């Protein structure tokens, strides 16, 4: 297991957990909830939209969108950490 890759994944996982927790504490403010829920996956969603693939996630629930976007992101972060640490050995 690569430590840097795991650290990057843990950091992203922490960001997701904090944003979801903040969304749940937004109370009756739907705009605040929306903003906090979309923060961790906004870059990935905008990249899909720029590629013309935004329709793939248009009708997904938040849970499904996180699965569809966060899991590949975690994989890429782990691989990036592995690549970077391999370069400095």
C-alpha positions, -999 to +999 in steps of 0.1 A: +000+000+000+013+034-009+013+059+019+010+091-002-019+076-022-036+067+011-031+101+025-045+118-006-076+094-004-080+101+033-079+139+026-105+136-001-126+114+021-124+139+049-135+167+026-165+146+016-174+138+052-171+174+063-192+187+033-219+161+039-220+169+076-223+206+068-251+199+043-270+179+070-267+207+095-279+233+070-314+228+084-341+242+063-318+260+038-320+240+006-294+262-012-268+257+015-274+220+015-270+219-023-238+239-022-222+217+004-233+184-013-219+195-047-186+208-035-167+175-033-178+164-068-181+197-086-148+195-105-155+160-117-191+169-127-179+200-146-153+179-164-179+154-175-201+183-187-172+198-206-167+165-224-204+164-233-211+136-208-230+157-183-262+138-192-248+107-175-252+122-140-281+146-146-307+124-129-286+106-104-294+109-067-266+124-045-256+090-033-253+076-068-235+107-080-209+103-052-204+067-061-201+075-098-177+104-093-159+099-060-148+063-064-129+070-097-115+101-081-102+081-051-087+056-075-070+084-094-057+100-062-042+068-050-025+061-084-012+097-085+002+093-050+018+060-060+033+076-092+047+106-073+062+086-045+077+062-071+093+091-089+111+102-057+125+069-047 
